[in-house]
């Protein structure tokens, strides 16, 4: 993976592909953990928050290890299954809504899985900043009512949003003595996941471009104190996710996306972001915009372009294979397929690697 990153730097520079994480004018300290495995190792006294089974059982939600359901056909469905340990997994891989025991059986071969009652409720998320167990700042993300499976269509980021009181009470109870960032995801008032880092590696925080806020967080991390007394407000914005009903086999070129983002006035941060939402569907792209209506139009355009591109890509492959096997004309279709593949390579190697790795869930 380290070798890939070295190659990607040269490759992206050659193709003039920009790094979306380099667009922020103010940056969080590099020593603040961006990933769960880092946070897990840094905080031995609070590692249990990465046990998702503990999280739901601390709220008395029916749940358990997936293996415990083997042979049990009388539990009420639907249920939700997912990997148990939050510091060992990323995105929504191996997360499924299960409607019957027959749907459940193929998943028993997967290790370290858990189940819980399916929560048919709106999701939300909050980034907290804690100092010695006390909440000193929060930024809450309000999710869309509509969802792709269990992924949001958009989320609204604003200082005016507040977390449910039950969530605040849980944090106060279970995070005593903790200092640092805390990301909490919940459905209605039930917490489903907790991580001792900010959402998306701090991307939303840095996208606020709010110097007083980022300076205060960096100072907190260095001194373990919170010196700000007045409220820090941000300019609200929306985060949009683009979704495909089929696996993404061919990518839109990065430079095409650059043109679209600029034309529609999107914020500086945007990137391919793969998040499976079912057995075949996936979120594939995320961008930020301050205007909801304009953002929705851009989102729908990207989704249509991607779906059309992949339909053409699959059609060309089938026609080329069919023509070759039946000794008919196939070279024109093969040429188009190769051309589309080359265009798809107009993306960073990290993105291409992420695309390929996330497709494995649809095959195995």
C-alpha positions as CSV (number, residue, x, y, z in Angstrom):
1,X,0.0,0.0,0.0
2,X,2.9,2.4,0.8
3,X,4.4,1.6,-2.6
4,X,1.0,2.4,-4.3
5,X,1.0,5.8,-2.5
6,X,4.4,6.6,-3.8
7,X,3.4,5.6,-7.4
8,X,0.1,7.6,-7.0
9,X,2.0,10.8,-6.2
10,X,3.9,10.6,-9.4
11,X,1.0,9.4,-11.4
12,X,-1.4,12.1,-10.2
13,X,1.2,14.8,-10.7
14,X,1.7,13.6,-14.3
15,X,-2.0,13.7,-15.0
16,X,-2.5,16.9,-13.0
17,X,-5.0,15.3,-10.7
18,X,-5.5,17.4,-7.6
19,X,-5.5,16.1,-4.1
20,X,-8.9,17.1,-2.6
21,X,-7.4,17.1,0.9
22,X,-4.9,19.8,-0.1
23,X,-7.7,22.4,-0.7
24,X,-8.3,23.3,2.9
25,X,-6.8,26.7,4.0
26,X,-6.7,25.6,7.6
27,X,-5.7,22.1,8.7
28,X,-6.2,20.0,11.7
29,X,-3.1,18.9,13.5
30,X,-1.5,15.8,11.8
31,X,-1.2,14.2,15.3
32,X,-5.0,14.1,15.7
33,X,-6.0,10.5,14.7
34,X,-7.7,10.3,11.3
35,X,-8.5,6.6,11.4
36,X,-10.1,4.3,13.9
37,X,-7.1,2.0,14.3
38,X,-4.9,4.9,15.3
39,X,-7.5,6.1,17.8
40,X,-7.9,2.6,19.2
41,X,-4.2,2.3,19.9
42,X,-4.0,5.8,21.4
43,X,-6.9,5.3,23.9
44,X,-6.5,2.0,25.8
45,X,-9.0,3.0,28.5
46,X,-11.8,3.7,26.0
47,X,-11.2,0.9,23.5
48,X,-14.6,-0.7,24.2
49,X,-16.4,2.0,22.1
50,X,-15.1,0.1,19.1
51,X,-17.1,-2.9,20.1
52,X,-20.3,-2.2,18.2
53,X,-22.1,-5.0,20.2
54,X,-21.2,-3.2,23.4
55,X,-22.6,0.0,22.0
56,X,-26.1,-1.4,21.2
57,X,-26.2,-3.6,24.4
58,X,-25.4,-0.5,26.5
59,X,-28.7,0.8,25.2
60,X,-30.6,-2.5,25.8
61,X,-31.2,-3.1,22.1
62,X,-31.8,-6.8,21.2
63,X,-28.5,-8.0,19.7
64,X,-25.7,-10.5,19.8
65,X,-23.0,-12.4,17.9
66,X,-24.1,-13.5,14.5
67,X,-23.0,-17.1,15.2
68,X,-25.5,-17.3,18.1
69,X,-28.4,-17.2,15.5
70,X,-27.3,-20.4,13.7
71,X,-30.3,-22.7,13.8
72,X,-32.6,-20.1,15.3
73,X,-35.5,-19.5,12.9
74,X,-38.0,-17.8,15.3
75,X,-36.4,-14.4,16.0
76,X,-38.3,-11.4,14.7
77,X,-37.1,-10.0,11.4
78,X,-35.8,-7.8,9.9
79,X,-32.5,-7.6,11.7
80,X,-29.3,-5.8,10.8
81,X,-25.9,-7.5,10.6
82,X,-22.5,-5.9,10.4
83,X,-18.8,-6.4,11.5
84,X,-18.5,-6.2,15.2
85,X,-15.2,-4.4,15.6
86,X,-15.2,-0.7,14.4
87,X,-11.5,-0.3,14.3
88,X,-11.0,-3.2,12.0
89,X,-13.4,-2.2,9.2
90,X,-14.3,0.8,7.1
91,X,-17.3,2.2,5.2
92,X,-20.3,0.0,5.0
93,X,-18.7,-3.3,3.9
94,X,-20.6,-6.4,5.0
95,X,-23.5,-4.5,6.4
96,X,-26.9,-5.9,5.5
97,X,-30.6,-5.7,6.3
98,X,-31.8,-9.3,6.7
99,X,-35.4,-10.1,6.2
100,X,-35.5,-13.9,6.8
101,X,-33.4,-16.8,8.0
102,X,-32.8,-17.9,4.4
103,X,-31.2,-14.5,3.7
104,X,-29.1,-14.9,6.9
105,X,-27.6,-18.3,6.2
106,X,-25.0,-17.3,3.6
107,X,-23.5,-14.8,6.1
108,X,-22.6,-17.4,8.8
109,X,-19.2,-18.0,7.1
110,X,-18.1,-14.4,7.9
111,X,-16.1,-14.0,11.1
112,X,-16.6,-11.4,13.8
113,X,-20.1,-10.4,12.8
114,X,-22.9,-9.2,15.0
115,X,-26.7,-8.7,14.7
116,X,-29.2,-6.2,16.2
117,X,-32.8,-5.3,15.7
118,X,-33.2,-3.3,12.5
119,X,-33.8,0.4,13.3
120,X,-36.2,1.9,10.8
121,X,-35.4,5.4,11.7
122,X,-33.6,8.5,10.4
123,X,-29.9,8.5,10.9
124,X,-27.8,11.4,12.3
125,X,-24.3,12.0,13.3
126,X,-22.3,14.3,15.6
127,X,-18.7,15.2,15.9
128,X,-18.0,16.0,19.6
129,X,-14.9,17.6,21.1
130,X,-14.3,16.4,24.7
131,X,-11.9,17.6,27.4
132,X,-11.6,15.2,30.4
133,X,-15.0,13.7,29.6
134,X,-16.8,17.1,29.2
135,X,-18.4,18.1,25.9
136,X,-16.9,21.5,24.9
137,X,-18.0,21.6,21.2
138,X,-20.3,19.7,18.9
139,X,-21.1,19.8,15.2
140,X,-24.2,17.8,14.2
141,X,-25.0,16.5,10.7
142,X,-28.7,16.2,9.9
143,X,-29.4,13.4,7.4
144,X,-31.9,13.2,4.6
145,X,-35.2,11.4,5.2
146,X,-34.6,9.4,2.0
147,X,-31.8,6.8,2.1
148,X,-30.0,4.5,-0.3
149,X,-30.4,1.3,1.7
150,X,-28.8,2.6,4.9
151,X,-26.7,5.4,3.4
152,X,-27.9,9.0,3.4
153,X,-28.6,10.9,0.2
154,X,-27.4,14.2,1.7
155,X,-26.6,15.7,5.1
156,X,-26.8,19.2,6.3
157,X,-23.9,20.6,8.3
158,X,-24.8,23.6,10.6
159,X,-24.0,25.0,14.0
160,X,-27.8,25.2,14.6
161,X,-28.2,21.4,14.5
162,X,-28.1,19.7,17.9
163,X,-27.7,16.0,18.9
164,X,-30.5,14.1,20.7
165,X,-30.3,14.4,24.5
166,X,-30.1,10.6,24.9
167,X,-26.9,10.7,22.8
168,X,-25.4,13.4,24.9
169,X,-26.3,11.5,28.1
170,X,-24.6,8.3,26.7
171,X,-21.4,10.3,25.9
172,X,-21.4,11.9,29.3
173,X,-21.8,8.4,31.0
174,X,-19.4,6.3,28.9
175,X,-16.6,8.8,27.9
176,X,-15.6,10.0,31.4
177,X,-11.9,11.1,31.4
178,X,-11.6,11.1,27.6
179,X,-10.0,14.1,25.8
180,X,-10.2,14.4,22.0
181,X,-12.5,14.0,19.1
182,X,-15.5,11.7,19.2
183,X,-17.7,10.8,16.3
184,X,-21.1,9.3,17.2
185,X,-23.6,7.9,14.6
186,X,-27.2,7.2,15.6
187,X,-30.7,6.3,14.4
188,X,-33.3,8.4,16.1
189,X,-31.9,8.3,19.6
190,X,-30.1,4.9,19.5
191,X,-26.4,5.1,19.0
192,X,-25.1,2.6,16.4
193,X,-21.4,3.4,16.1
194,X,-18.8,5.4,17.9
195,X,-15.2,6.4,16.9
196,X,-12.6,8.5,18.6
197,X,-11.8,10.6,15.6
198,X,-13.8,13.1,13.5
199,X,-16.1,12.0,10.6
200,X,-14.3,11.4,7.3
201,X,-10.9,12.0,8.8
202,X,-11.9,15.5,9.8
203,X,-12.9,16.5,6.2
204,X,-16.1,18.2,7.3
205,X,-14.4,20.1,10.1
206,X,-11.7,21.4,7.7
207,X,-14.4,22.1,5.0
208,X,-15.9,24.7,7.3
209,X,-12.7,26.8,6.6
210,X,-13.3,28.3,10.1
211,X,-9.9,29.3,11.5
212,X,-11.1,29.9,15.1
213,X,-12.7,26.5,15.2
214,X,-9.7,24.6,13.8
215,X,-7.2,26.6,15.9
216,X,-9.3,25.8,19.0
217,X,-9.3,22.0,18.2
218,X,-5.6,22.0,17.6
219,X,-4.9,23.9,20.8
220,X,-7.2,21.4,22.7
221,X,-5.2,18.5,21.3
222,X,-1.8,20.0,22.2
223,X,-2.8,21.3,25.7
224,X,-5.8,19.1,26.6
225,X,-7.7,22.3,27.4
226,X,-10.5,24.3,25.7
227,X,-9.8,28.0,25.9
228,X,-12.8,29.2,23.8
229,X,-15.6,30.8,25.7
230,X,-17.9,32.2,23.0
231,X,-19.8,30.1,20.5
232,X,-18.0,29.3,17.3
233,X,-20.4,29.4,14.4
234,X,-19.8,28.1,10.8
235,X,-21.3,28.9,7.4
236,X,-23.8,26.0,6.8
237,X,-23.3,23.6,3.8
238,X,-24.6,20.3,2.4
239,X,-22.8,17.1,1.7
240,X,-24.2,15.1,-1.2
241,X,-23.6,11.4,-2.1
242,X,-24.0,10.1,-5.6
243,X,-25.4,6.6,-5.9
244,X,-25.4,3.8,-8.5
245,X,-27.9,0.9,-8.5
246,X,-25.2,-1.3,-10.1
247,X,-21.5,-2.0,-9.3
248,X,-19.2,0.8,-10.7
249,X,-17.0,-0.8,-13.3
250,X,-15.9,2.3,-15.1
251,X,-15.2,5.7,-13.6
252,X,-15.9,9.2,-15.0
253,X,-12.5,10.9,-15.7
254,X,-11.4,13.2,-12.8
255,X,-11.0,16.1,-15.2
256,X,-14.6,15.8,-16.3
257,X,-15.7,16.0,-12.7
258,X,-13.4,19.0,-12.2
259,X,-15.3,20.9,-14.9
260,X,-18.7,19.9,-13.5
261,X,-17.8,21.0,-10.0
262,X,-16.5,24.3,-11.2
263,X,-19.5,25.0,-13.4
264,X,-22.0,24.2,-10.7
265,X,-20.2,26.2,-8.0
266,X,-19.4,23.2,-5.7
267,X,-17.1,23.7,-2.7
268,X,-13.5,22.8,-3.0
269,X,-13.7,19.3,-1.5
270,X,-15.0,16.4,-3.6
271,X,-13.9,12.9,-4.3
272,X,-14.8,9.4,-5.3
273,X,-16.1,7.7,-2.2
274,X,-17.2,4.0,-2.3
275,X,-19.8,2.8,0.2
276,X,-21.8,-0.4,-0.6
277,X,-25.5,0.0,0.1
278,X,-26.7,-3.5,-0.7
279,X,-25.8,-6.6,-2.7
280,X,-25.3,-4.7,-5.9
281,X,-25.7,-0.9,-5.3
282,X,-23.1,1.5,-4.0
283,X,-22.4,5.2,-3.2
284,X,-19.5,6.2,-5.4
285,X,-19.0,10.0,-5.1
286,X,-19.3,12.8,-2.5
287,X,-19.2,16.5,-2.9
288,X,-20.1,19.6,-0.9
289,X,-22.3,22.6,-1.8
290,X,-23.8,25.5,0.0
291,X,-27.0,25.6,-2.1
292,X,-29.3,22.6,-1.7
293,X,-31.2,22.9,-5.1
294,X,-28.0,23.4,-7.1
295,X,-26.3,20.5,-5.3
296,X,-29.2,18.2,-6.1
297,X,-29.1,19.0,-9.8
298,X,-25.4,18.4,-9.9
299,X,-25.8,15.1,-8.0
300,X,-28.5,13.9,-10.4
301,X,-26.3,14.8,-13.4
302,X,-23.3,12.9,-12.1
303,X,-25.5,9.8,-11.3
304,X,-27.0,9.8,-14.8
305,X,-23.6,10.2,-16.5
306,X,-22.0,7.4,-14.4
307,X,-24.9,5.0,-15.0
308,X,-24.9,5.7,-18.8
309,X,-21.1,5.3,-18.9
310,X,-21.3,1.9,-17.2
311,X,-24.2,0.7,-19.3
312,X,-22.2,1.5,-22.4
313,X,-19.1,-0.1,-20.9
314,X,-20.9,-3.4,-20.1
315,X,-22.7,-3.4,-23.5
316,X,-19.4,-3.0,-25.4
317,X,-17.8,-5.8,-23.4
318,X,-20.7,-8.1,-24.1
319,X,-20.8,-7.3,-27.8
320,X,-17.0,-7.8,-28.1
321,X,-17.1,-11.1,-26.3
322,X,-20.2,-12.3,-28.2
323,X,-18.8,-11.3,-31.6
324,X,-15.5,-13.0,-30.9
325,X,-17.2,-16.3,-29.8
326,X,-19.5,-16.3,-32.8
327,X,-16.8,-15.3,-35.3
328,X,-18.6,-12.1,-36.1
329,X,-17.4,-8.5,-36.0
330,X,-16.0,-7.6,-32.5
331,X,-13.0,-5.3,-32.9
332,X,-15.0,-2.0,-33.0
333,X,-16.7,-2.9,-29.7
334,X,-13.4,-3.9,-28.2
335,X,-11.8,-0.6,-29.3
336,X,-14.6,1.4,-27.6
337,X,-14.3,-0.8,-24.5
338,X,-10.5,-0.2,-24.3
339,X,-11.0,3.6,-24.9
340,X,-13.5,3.8,-22.0
341,X,-11.1,1.8,-19.8
342,X,-8.3,4.3,-20.6
343,X,-10.5,7.2,-19.8
344,X,-11.4,5.6,-16.5
345,X,-7.7,5.7,-15.7
346,X,-7.9,9.5,-15.5
347,X,-8.1,9.2,-11.8
348,X,-5.6,8.7,-9.0
349,X,-4.3,5.2,-8.4
350,X,-5.7,5.3,-4.8
351,X,-9.2,5.9,-6.2
352,X,-8.8,3.1,-8.8
353,X,-7.6,0.7,-6.0
354,X,-10.5,1.7,-3.8
355,X,-13.0,1.1,-6.7
356,X,-11.7,-2.4,-7.3
357,X,-11.4,-3.4,-3.7
358,X,-15.0,-2.3,-3.0
359,X,-16.3,-4.4,-5.9
360,X,-15.2,-7.6,-4.1
361,X,-18.3,-7.4,-1.8
362,X,-20.5,-7.9,-4.9
363,X,-18.6,-11.0,-5.9
364,X,-17.9,-12.9,-2.7
